[in-house]
């Protein structure tokens, strides 16, 4: 479970910014308690929903990308980053000072009632600092600290066992100690690594194919597939059922496809083809035929049509179903960029209601998303979809640097119309549009098409 995330000097983010999932007592005062029913393990002090609003190019997606970079560093810096190469990081580009300063990444997570505070600072060529503090109770345990400017780079606390000195000796300057230690079977760091590897999920427009493949892979699991079918019916898409079948591929065509896959995937085990990296799965996907059933008053039996013929909204919904079900079932944290893209506002609201309801989300999974859907700030399902401490904004300052801040900074009144206030610019984070530029474009367009205006300017 994610408690907070801090980042600085990454893409459009220059100064340190923090996204916190800890609930605001002031913001939630007077709200109906969300924990009166459901799982006894639900912690009311930790939020399950965070929505980030802001103008286009304000840095909303970069907040999510920063956390994904941190995950990639934990998982890949030892095995995948080139020993003599640079750290693959994009720093704030609009001033020379930032290019020569470290970037910061830190998470606080809670696993099995133990809080972990893990972070690092990184330059272009090396890791400069790395630390892990653990709170099994109110007191902090220092498991390790790494500081390249200190006389001795590593400090290991008494509560941190393992072959730490040996691992530190062959930890490269551009690799994380955690990444190196896990590759060498360090048991004590397992929970932290496991959270990044298995419990931090993502859904972006770029990975829709792989998410669709995951959803369709559930067709081999009877109970899970029944849930997928129910979610498709729930969305009122006119779909009554969904089925997956496989067509035979001739032996010669199959061999050609396998050769193509192997050629594309050669050179790196991380390369994915069509969203998969396993040759057998690739063939299964090629041979797969997905059909959805529609019923009409004109016919008695349902008519099955290819999924490819369905609307973009239907396909986006299908791609979300599998990941959302997985996250809810495993107490994961999912990052969704552009949650509202091609979805009806009612469906977006229903997804959030799943995460907010302790009965439906008994394991307290979390969703962090970017959106432009201002309807979520109002009432769609007889309640405010996003409570005040679940709303965040991004906007750029005069230097082009992203600033992340919560709605609670403005202390809106209980009865205040948040959607109207946001659209009116009361909380910032909206585009500042210059009508004069648009007018000049239209005038130039008219002149170039022969429709020259001869009257006085308005």
SEROFI-200486 format. One record per residue (C-alpha): residue number from 1; residue in one letter; x, y, z. Coordinates in steps of 0.1 Angstrom, whole numbers, plus 5000, padded with zeros to 4 digits. Example, Ala and Ser with C-alpha at 12.3 -4.5 7.8 and 13.67 -1.06 7.14 Angstrom:
BEGIN
1 | A | 5123 | 4955 | 5078
2 | S | 5137 | 4989 | 5071
***
This chain:
BEGIN
1 | X | 5000 | 5000 | 5000
2 | X | 5014 | 5033 | 4989
3 | X | 5014 | 5061 | 5016
4 | X | 5034 | 5088 | 4998
5 | X | 5057 | 5095 | 4969
6 | X | 5083 | 5123 | 4965
7 | X | 5102 | 5133 | 4934
8 | X | 5123 | 5161 | 4921
9 | X | 5143 | 5169 | 4889
10 | X | 5125 | 5146 | 4866
11 | X | 5111 | 5157 | 4832
12 | X | 5089 | 5188 | 4839
13 | X | 5092 | 5184 | 4877
14 | X | 5121 | 5205 | 4890
15 | X | 5115 | 5212 | 4927
16 | X | 5105 | 5185 | 4951
17 | X | 5068 | 5175 | 4948
18 | X | 5049 | 5150 | 4970
19 | X | 5018 | 5130 | 4963
20 | X | 5003 | 5117 | 4996
21 | X | 4976 | 5091 | 5000
22 | X | 4972 | 5098 | 5037
23 | X | 4937 | 5110 | 5044
24 | X | 4932 | 5146 | 5055
25 | X | 4912 | 5148 | 5087
26 | X | 4900 | 5183 | 5079
27 | X | 4889 | 5173 | 5044
28 | X | 4870 | 5142 | 5055
29 | X | 4853 | 5157 | 5086
30 | X | 4816 | 5153 | 5082
31 | X | 4819 | 5128 | 5053
32 | X | 4800 | 5095 | 5058
33 | X | 4825 | 5070 | 5073
34 | X | 4838 | 5047 | 5045
35 | X | 4847 | 5020 | 5070
36 | X | 4815 | 5012 | 5087
37 | X | 4813 | 4979 | 5068
38 | X | 4837 | 4958 | 5048
39 | X | 4871 | 4944 | 5057
40 | X | 4883 | 4949 | 5093
41 | X | 4918 | 4955 | 5079
42 | X | 4907 | 4986 | 5060
43 | X | 4927 | 5016 | 5073
44 | X | 4906 | 5049 | 5071
45 | X | 4938 | 5069 | 5074
46 | X | 4951 | 5057 | 5040
47 | X | 4933 | 5068 | 5008
48 | X | 4924 | 5044 | 4980
49 | X | 4918 | 5070 | 4953
50 | X | 4938 | 5100 | 4940
51 | X | 4929 | 5119 | 4908
52 | X | 4952 | 5144 | 4892
53 | X | 4938 | 5173 | 4872
54 | X | 4956 | 5199 | 4851
55 | X | 4959 | 5215 | 4817
56 | X | 4975 | 5196 | 4788
57 | X | 5013 | 5194 | 4792
58 | X | 5011 | 5205 | 4828
59 | X | 5029 | 5174 | 4840
60 | X | 5001 | 5152 | 4852
61 | X | 5015 | 5122 | 4834
62 | X | 5051 | 5129 | 4846
63 | X | 5040 | 5124 | 4882
64 | X | 5030 | 5088 | 4872
65 | X | 5061 | 5084 | 4850
66 | X | 5084 | 5094 | 4879
67 | X | 5070 | 5065 | 4900
68 | X | 5074 | 5041 | 4870
69 | X | 5110 | 5053 | 4866
70 | X | 5116 | 5044 | 4902
71 | X | 5101 | 5010 | 4897
72 | X | 5123 | 5004 | 4866
73 | X | 5154 | 5014 | 4885
74 | X | 5146 | 4990 | 4913
75 | X | 5139 | 4961 | 4889
76 | X | 5164 | 4968 | 4861
77 | X | 5194 | 4989 | 4872
78 | X | 5215 | 4959 | 4881
79 | X | 5206 | 4935 | 4852
80 | X | 5196 | 4959 | 4824
81 | X | 5215 | 4992 | 4827
82 | X | 5248 | 4991 | 4809
83 | X | 5278 | 4989 | 4833
84 | X | 5296 | 5017 | 4815
85 | X | 5266 | 5036 | 4805
86 | X | 5246 | 5066 | 4818
87 | X | 5216 | 5064 | 4840
88 | X | 5186 | 5066 | 4816
89 | X | 5169 | 5095 | 4832
90 | X | 5153 | 5127 | 4818
91 | X | 5160 | 5156 | 4840
92 | X | 5144 | 5190 | 4841
93 | X | 5157 | 5206 | 4809
94 | X | 5149 | 5243 | 4812
95 | X | 5178 | 5254 | 4834
96 | X | 5215 | 5244 | 4834
97 | X | 5216 | 5240 | 4871
98 | X | 5191 | 5211 | 4872
99 | X | 5212 | 5191 | 4847
100 | X | 5240 | 5189 | 4872
101 | X | 5220 | 5182 | 4903
102 | X | 5207 | 5148 | 4915
103 | X | 5171 | 5136 | 4910
104 | X | 5152 | 5124 | 4940
105 | X | 5128 | 5095 | 4942
106 | X | 5112 | 5082 | 4975
107 | X | 5082 | 5061 | 4985
108 | X | 5067 | 5053 | 5018
109 | X | 5048 | 5020 | 5016
110 | X | 5031 | 4998 | 5042
111 | X | 5034 | 4960 | 5039
112 | X | 5019 | 4937 | 5065
113 | X | 5016 | 4966 | 5090
114 | X | 5052 | 4975 | 5086
115 | X | 5061 | 5009 | 5071
116 | X | 5090 | 5011 | 5047
117 | X | 5107 | 5044 | 5036
118 | X | 5129 | 5038 | 5006
119 | X | 5145 | 5062 | 4982
120 | X | 5175 | 5073 | 4962
121 | X | 5191 | 5102 | 4945
122 | X | 5207 | 5098 | 4911
123 | X | 5230 | 5118 | 4888
124 | X | 5235 | 5112 | 4851
125 | X | 5262 | 5086 | 4857
126 | X | 5257 | 5072 | 4892
127 | X | 5236 | 5067 | 4922
128 | X | 5247 | 5093 | 4948
129 | X | 5224 | 5083 | 4977
130 | X | 5202 | 5054 | 4987
131 | X | 5184 | 5046 | 5019
132 | X | 5159 | 5023 | 5035
133 | X | 5142 | 5030 | 5068
134 | X | 5117 | 5006 | 5084
135 | X | 5091 | 5012 | 5110
136 | X | 5079 | 4979 | 5126
137 | X | 5067 | 5001 | 5154
138 | X | 5068 | 5038 | 5163
139 | X | 5106 | 5039 | 5162
140 | X | 5127 | 5040 | 5130
141 | X | 5152 | 5013 | 5121
142 | X | 5179 | 5023 | 5097
143 | X | 5185 | 4992 | 5075
144 | X | 5210 | 5009 | 5052
145 | X | 5223 | 5042 | 5040
146 | X | 5244 | 5049 | 5009
147 | X | 5262 | 5082 | 5004
148 | X | 5290 | 5085 | 4978
149 | X | 5303 | 5117 | 4995
150 | X | 5308 | 5100 | 5029
151 | X | 5341 | 5085 | 5040
152 | X | 5325 | 5051 | 5039
153 | X | 5298 | 5048 | 5012
154 | X | 5276 | 5023 | 5030
155 | X | 5262 | 5021 | 5065
156 | X | 5243 | 4990 | 5075
157 | X | 5221 | 4990 | 5106
158 | X | 5221 | 4962 | 5132
159 | X | 5186 | 4951 | 5122
160 | X | 5197 | 4945 | 5086
161 | X | 5212 | 4911 | 5080
162 | X | 5227 | 4894 | 5050
163 | X | 5259 | 4895 | 5029
164 | X | 5257 | 4933 | 5028
165 | X | 5293 | 4942 | 5025
166 | X | 5299 | 4916 | 4998
167 | X | 5269 | 4928 | 4978
168 | X | 5280 | 4965 | 4983
169 | X | 5314 | 4957 | 4968
170 | X | 5300 | 4946 | 4934
171 | X | 5272 | 4971 | 4933
172 | X | 5280 | 4993 | 4903
173 | X | 5280 | 5031 | 4906
174 | X | 5250 | 5033 | 4883
175 | X | 5230 | 5005 | 4899
176 | X | 5209 | 5005 | 4931
177 | X | 5219 | 4984 | 4961
178 | X | 5184 | 4970 | 4963
179 | X | 5184 | 4959 | 4927
180 | X | 5219 | 4943 | 4931
181 | X | 5209 | 4926 | 4964
182 | X | 5177 | 4911 | 4951
183 | X | 5196 | 4897 | 4921
184 | X | 5218 | 4880 | 4947
185 | X | 5189 | 4865 | 4967
186 | X | 5188 | 4890 | 4996
187 | X | 5158 | 4878 | 5016
188 | X | 5152 | 4908 | 5038
189 | X | 5147 | 4931 | 5009
190 | X | 5121 | 4908 | 4993
191 | X | 5090 | 4927 | 5005
192 | X | 5101 | 4960 | 4991
193 | X | 5112 | 4946 | 4957
194 | X | 5080 | 4925 | 4956
195 | X | 5058 | 4956 | 4960
196 | X | 5075 | 4973 | 4930
197 | X | 5075 | 4942 | 4909
198 | X | 5041 | 4927 | 4917
199 | X | 5019 | 4953 | 4934
200 | X | 5026 | 4985 | 4914
201 | X | 5006 | 4983 | 4882
202 | X | 5001 | 5006 | 4853
203 | X | 4975 | 5013 | 4826
204 | X | 4983 | 5039 | 4799
205 | X | 4971 | 5044 | 4763
206 | X | 5003 | 5029 | 4751
207 | X | 4999 | 4995 | 4768
208 | X | 4962 | 4989 | 4759
209 | X | 4971 | 4959 | 4737
210 | X | 4989 | 4941 | 4765
211 | X | 4961 | 4949 | 4790
212 | X | 4936 | 4935 | 4765
213 | X | 4957 | 4904 | 4761
214 | X | 4957 | 4900 | 4799
215 | X | 4919 | 4904 | 4801
216 | X | 4914 | 4878 | 4774
217 | X | 4938 | 4854 | 4790
218 | X | 4913 | 4851 | 4818
219 | X | 4891 | 4831 | 4794
220 | X | 4910 | 4801 | 4806
221 | X | 4898 | 4806 | 4842
222 | X | 4861 | 4799 | 4845
223 | X | 4853 | 4821 | 4875
224 | X | 4874 | 4850 | 4864
225 | X | 4860 | 4849 | 4829
226 | X | 4825 | 4850 | 4843
227 | X | 4835 | 4882 | 4861
228 | X | 4847 | 4897 | 4828
229 | X | 4814 | 4889 | 4811
230 | X | 4795 | 4904 | 4840
231 | X | 4816 | 4936 | 4838
232 | X | 4809 | 4938 | 4800
233 | X | 4771 | 4935 | 4806
234 | X | 4773 | 4959 | 4835
235 | X | 4787 | 4987 | 4812
236 | X | 4754 | 4987 | 4792
237 | X | 4773 | 4984 | 4759
238 | X | 4746 | 4963 | 4743
239 | X | 4768 | 4932 | 4749
240 | X | 4753 | 4901 | 4764
241 | X | 4783 | 4878 | 4764
242 | X | 4819 | 4875 | 4752
243 | X | 4837 | 4844 | 4740
244 | X | 4872 | 4835 | 4729
245 | X | 4880 | 4807 | 4704
246 | X | 4911 | 4797 | 4685
247 | X | 4915 | 4789 | 4648
248 | X | 4940 | 4764 | 4635
249 | X | 4971 | 4779 | 4619
250 | X | 4987 | 4758 | 4591
251 | X | 5021 | 4743 | 4601
252 | X | 5041 | 4764 | 4575
253 | X | 5024 | 4796 | 4585
254 | X | 5030 | 4788 | 4622
255 | X | 5067 | 4783 | 4616
256 | X | 5069 | 4816 | 4597
257 | X | 5052 | 4834 | 4626
258 | X | 5076 | 4818 | 4651
259 | X | 5106 | 4829 | 4631
260 | X | 5093 | 4865 | 4629
261 | X | 5087 | 4865 | 4667
262 | X | 5122 | 4851 | 4675
263 | X | 5138 | 4876 | 4651
264 | X | 5120 | 4905 | 4667
265 | X | 5126 | 4894 | 4703
266 | X | 5163 | 4885 | 4698
267 | X | 5189 | 4906 | 4715
268 | X | 5169 | 4914 | 4747
269 | X | 5147 | 4893 | 4768
270 | X | 5127 | 4924 | 4777
271 | X | 5116 | 4930 | 4741
272 | X | 5079 | 4924 | 4737
273 | X | 5061 | 4916 | 4705
274 | X | 5024 | 4924 | 4703
275 | X | 5024 | 4929 | 4740
276 | X | 5039 | 4895 | 4749
277 | X | 5073 | 4880 | 4751
278 | X | 5065 | 4842 | 4751
279 | X | 5064 | 4826 | 4716
280 | X | 5035 | 4802 | 4725
281 | X | 5015 | 4831 | 4738
282 | X | 5022 | 4850 | 4707
283 | X | 5008 | 4822 | 4685
284 | X | 4978 | 4819 | 4708
285 | X | 4971 | 4856 | 4703
286 | X | 4975 | 4853 | 4665
287 | X | 4950 | 4824 | 4664
288 | X | 4926 | 4840 | 4688
289 | X | 4891 | 4851 | 4677
290 | X | 4872 | 4873 | 4701
291 | X | 4835 | 4877 | 4696
292 | X | 4808 | 4896 | 4716
293 | X | 4772 | 4887 | 4716
294 | X | 4744 | 4912 | 4709
295 | X | 4707 | 4905 | 4713
296 | X | 4681 | 4923 | 4692
297 | X | 4643 | 4923 | 4694
298 | X | 4644 | 4911 | 4657
299 | X | 4661 | 4878 | 4665
300 | X | 4657 | 4852 | 4692
301 | X | 4693 | 4841 | 4694
302 | X | 4722 | 4864 | 4703
303 | X | 4743 | 4874 | 4673
304 | X | 4781 | 4872 | 4678
305 | X | 4802 | 4899 | 4662
306 | X | 4840 | 4904 | 4661
307 | X | 4854 | 4925 | 4689
308 | X | 4873 | 4945 | 4663
309 | X | 4839 | 4959 | 4651
310 | X | 4831 | 4973 | 4685
311 | X | 4835 | 5009 | 4695
312 | X | 4868 | 5023 | 4709
313 | X | 4850 | 5028 | 4742
314 | X | 4840 | 4991 | 4744
315 | X | 4876 | 4981 | 4736
316 | X | 4890 | 5005 | 4762
317 | X | 4866 | 4991 | 4788
318 | X | 4876 | 4955 | 4781
319 | X | 4913 | 4964 | 4784
320 | X | 4906 | 4979 | 4819
321 | X | 4885 | 4950 | 4832
322 | X | 4913 | 4925 | 4837
323 | X | 4938 | 4948 | 4853
324 | X | 4912 | 4963 | 4877
325 | X | 4900 | 4929 | 4888
326 | X | 4936 | 4918 | 4894
327 | X | 4944 | 4950 | 4914
328 | X | 4913 | 4946 | 4936
329 | X | 4921 | 4910 | 4942
330 | X | 4957 | 4915 | 4952
331 | X | 4958 | 4948 | 4972
332 | X | 4978 | 4965 | 4943
333 | X | 4983 | 5001 | 4935
334 | X | 4974 | 5009 | 4898
335 | X | 4985 | 5040 | 4880
336 | X | 4961 | 5050 | 4851
337 | X | 4970 | 5077 | 4827
338 | X | 4939 | 5093 | 4811
339 | X | 4913 | 5072 | 4830
340 | X | 4885 | 5089 | 4812
341 | X | 4898 | 5084 | 4777
342 | X | 4869 | 5070 | 4755
343 | X | 4849 | 5061 | 4786
344 | X | 4815 | 5074 | 4795
345 | X | 4817 | 5095 | 4828
346 | X | 4793 | 5070 | 4845
347 | X | 4817 | 5042 | 4838
348 | X | 4847 | 5062 | 4851
349 | X | 4826 | 5070 | 4883
350 | X | 4818 | 5033 | 4888
351 | X | 4855 | 5023 | 4886
352 | X | 4862 | 5048 | 4914
353 | X | 4833 | 5036 | 4934
354 | X | 4848 | 5001 | 4933
355 | X | 4880 | 5014 | 4950
356 | X | 4862 | 5036 | 4975
357 | X | 4838 | 5009 | 4988
358 | X | 4854 | 4988 | 5015
359 | X | 4830 | 4959 | 5008
360 | X | 4840 | 4958 | 4971
361 | X | 4876 | 4967 | 4978
362 | X | 4881 | 4946 | 5009
363 | X | 4919 | 4945 | 5004
364 | X | 4922 | 4983 | 5001
365 | X | 4937 | 4984 | 4966
366 | X | 4945 | 5019 | 4953
367 | X | 4940 | 5038 | 4921
368 | X | 4960 | 5069 | 4911
369 | X | 4949 | 5085 | 4878
370 | X | 4951 | 5115 | 4856
371 | X | 4919 | 5129 | 4841
372 | X | 4901 | 5159 | 4825
373 | X | 4867 | 5146 | 4836
374 | X | 4854 | 5174 | 4857
375 | X | 4821 | 5155 | 4863
376 | X | 4839 | 5135 | 4889
377 | X | 4842 | 5167 | 4910
378 | X | 4804 | 5169 | 4911
379 | X | 4778 | 5143 | 4918
380 | X | 4770 | 5114 | 4894
381 | X | 4759 | 5086 | 4917
382 | X | 4742 | 5107 | 4944
383 | X | 4775 | 5115 | 4960
384 | X | 4807 | 5134 | 4952
385 | X | 4829 | 5109 | 4933
386 | X | 4861 | 5124 | 4945
387 | X | 4864 | 5137 | 4980
388 | X | 4884 | 5168 | 4987
389 | X | 4916 | 5151 | 4998
390 | X | 4915 | 5128 | 4968
391 | X | 4918 | 5156 | 4943
392 | X | 4952 | 5169 | 4931
393 | X | 4963 | 5195 | 4905
394 | X | 4993 | 5202 | 4884
395 | X | 5003 | 5234 | 4867
396 | X | 5035 | 5249 | 4855
397 | X | 5051 | 5279 | 4870
398 | X | 5068 | 5308 | 4851
399 | X | 5099 | 5286 | 4846
400 | X | 5080 | 5258 | 4830
401 | X | 5083 | 5236 | 4862
402 | X | 5054 | 5214 | 4873
403 | X | 5039 | 5221 | 4907
404 | X | 5017 | 5194 | 4923
405 | X | 4992 | 5205 | 4950
406 | X | 4960 | 5191 | 4966
407 | X | 4926 | 5207 | 4966
408 | X | 4927 | 5208 | 5004
409 | X | 4952 | 5237 | 5001
410 | X | 4921 | 5258 | 4992
411 | X | 4899 | 5245 | 5021
412 | X | 4867 | 5246 | 5000
413 | X | 4835 | 5248 | 5018
414 | X | 4814 | 5216 | 5023
415 | X | 4787 | 5228 | 4999
416 | X | 4810 | 5243 | 4974
417 | X | 4806 | 5232 | 4938
418 | X | 4840 | 5219 | 4930
419 | X | 4834 | 5213 | 4893
420 | X | 4823 | 5249 | 4888
421 | X | 4851 | 5263 | 4909
422 | X | 4877 | 5243 | 4890
423 | X | 4864 | 5254 | 4856
424 | X | 4863 | 5290 | 4867
425 | X | 4900 | 5288 | 4876
426 | X | 4894 | 5291 | 4914
427 | X | 4920 | 5263 | 4921
428 | X | 4943 | 5270 | 4891
429 | X | 4955 | 5241 | 4869
430 | X | 4935 | 5251 | 4839
431 | X | 4948 | 5262 | 4804
432 | X | 4950 | 5300 | 4799
433 | X | 4937 | 5304 | 4764
434 | X | 4944 | 5335 | 4743
435 | X | 4915 | 5342 | 4720
436 | X | 4936 | 5366 | 4700
437 | X | 4959 | 5338 | 4688
438 | X | 4928 | 5318 | 4677
439 | X | 4914 | 5349 | 4659
440 | X | 4947 | 5354 | 4640
441 | X | 4948 | 5318 | 4629
442 | X | 4912 | 5320 | 4616
443 | X | 4919 | 5353 | 4598
444 | X | 4950 | 5338 | 4581
445 | X | 4930 | 5307 | 4571
446 | X | 4903 | 5328 | 4556
447 | X | 4928 | 5349 | 4537
448 | X | 4946 | 5319 | 4523
449 | X | 4913 | 5304 | 4511
450 | X | 4904 | 5336 | 4492
451 | X | 4880 | 5349 | 4518
452 | X | 4899 | 5381 | 4526
453 | X | 4881 | 5403 | 4551
454 | X | 4880 | 5440 | 4541
455 | X | 4861 | 5455 | 4571
456 | X | 4875 | 5471 | 4602
457 | X | 4888 | 5448 | 4630
458 | X | 4862 | 5442 | 4657
***
